[in-house]
């Protein structure tokens, strides 16, 4: 019953958010930051509701590690579908996501992701991927933080896969710090239950920022970030 209730509430909440669209559309180009805060507030409320309705408890550690005076690239492990609402609900920045292109097919969800300035990545199309990464770098330069899950797919368990090559280059291009974060237990909310939603205890651990330097080898940067995430990963 919890799963049925969750999915019904999910779509009802999304439909209810349509009432905010006219106000979002009224923001001018000169009101970019105000628009970002408004859109993020709506999306954050939706994301928090998504998590709370599972009956799960999320504990957040390391909020003091997030720079307050500049945008950042948040980089995390990807255990399950709830990682996106968890990040949106609990990371203390207005932010967008670098997401796989398939998400664009989800009705209503895709409209709000576009308003959050999310970037959709097609890993099977090199030219499109490069354009998407350049777009993400420009968004970061403009003051909006971004989130990326470099594994590219859910692990559906406590383990972590290898990062996709080049996934962190946008931080170097944009000149922003990388803030690693570790999600523990989100797969227990859905993936480990045969896609039935169950309460779980989840932790979100934010590590100190890593400042990428132009000219550094990407492989070294990936290793540093992956190590920062893995050291907080629970078995």
Buried (B, 14 or more C-beta within 10 A) or exposed (E): EEBEEBEEEBEEBBEEBEEBEEEBEEBEEEEBEEBBEBBBEBBBBBBBBBBEBBEBEBEBBBEEBBBEEEBBBBBBBBBBBBBBBBBBBBBEBBBBBBBBBEBBEEEBBBBBBBBBBBBBBBBEEEEBBEBBBBBBBBBBBEEBBBBBBBBBEBBBEBEBBEBBEEBBBBBBBBBBBBBBBBBBBBBBBBBBEEEEBBEBEBBBBBBEBBEBEEEEEBEEBBEBBBEBBEEBBEE
